[in-house]
Amino acid sequence: MEKAIIVYGSTTGNTETLSRALEEELAQRFEVTRKDVIDTDPHEVLNYDLIVLGSSTWSDGELQEDFQDFYEEMDTIDLAGKKVAVFGPGDSNWDDSFCKAVDILEAKARERRATLVAPGFKWDGEIDDQALTEIKKWGTQLH
Ligand SMILES: Cc1cc2nc3c(=O)[nH]c(=O)nc-3n(C[C@H](O)[C@H](O)[C@H](O)COP(=O)(O)O)c2cc1C
């Protein structure tokens, strides 16, 4: 069975809630590990076939704060041959910076030579049942 890791950073719990729903979906096809980014060294992700990163956006277009160190250390890893996908909740009241963290992490993954296996999942507003359904649907695309 292929191995997947979900690494999430979450200030008020929304990204974490999405990560749990995604784990449920991916567990049907992968051996899944789900970790808070604060406890994760970027080199760990090299042990997995699929790497899913989840970050909310804060401070007008920045990564969730726990993701900062991980993001900088991504410069030390080569993701060639790795499958990567990115998700995050946000709020469209922030207009131009809506879910910018998803774009920032996708750009970094590309720069580190990863293969992005699906368009980033961006969720606007409250994490309700529909959000959980939609992230699970998104998860079915990740191979
Ligand atoms: C002070 C503040 C700044 C925020 N900045 C942004 C932003 O720039 N872009 C965005 O899409 N959402 C922004 N948000 C919304 C959060 O990303 C959203 O509430 C998200 O669900 C939080 O997820 P978390 O609990 O996993 O951290 C902001 C929220 C607050 C309170």
The ligand as a Gaussian input file, in Angstrom:
#p B3LYP/6-31G(d) Opt

LIG

0 1
 C       -6.610000      38.388000      11.447000
 C       -7.024000      37.444000      10.365000
 C       -6.391000      37.486000       9.134000
 C       -6.774000      36.635000       8.089000
 N       -6.184000      36.757000       6.862000
 C       -6.654000      36.019000       5.828000
 C       -6.135000      36.188000       4.514000
 O       -5.233000      36.999000       4.256000
 N       -6.637000      35.418000       3.512000
 C       -7.622000      34.494000       3.730000
 O       -8.035000      33.840000       2.783000
 N       -8.133000      34.300000       4.980000
 C       -7.672000      35.037000       6.013000
 N       -8.203000      34.859000       7.266000
 C       -9.209000      33.800000       7.480000
 C       -8.591000      32.472000       8.009000
 O       -7.668000      31.936000       7.090000
 C       -9.720000      31.478000       8.230000
 O      -10.453000      31.877000       9.363000
 C       -9.271000      30.032000       8.397000
 O      -10.394000      29.184000       8.377000
 C       -8.483000      29.776000       9.672000
 O       -8.036000      28.449000       9.662000
 P       -7.237000      27.787000      10.897000
 O       -8.180000      27.759000      12.046000
 O       -6.900000      26.431000      10.438000
 O       -6.022000      28.622000      11.131000
 C       -7.815000      35.693000       8.311000
 C       -8.430000      35.634000       9.569000
 C       -8.066000      36.496000      10.587000
 C       -8.803000      36.428000      11.903000

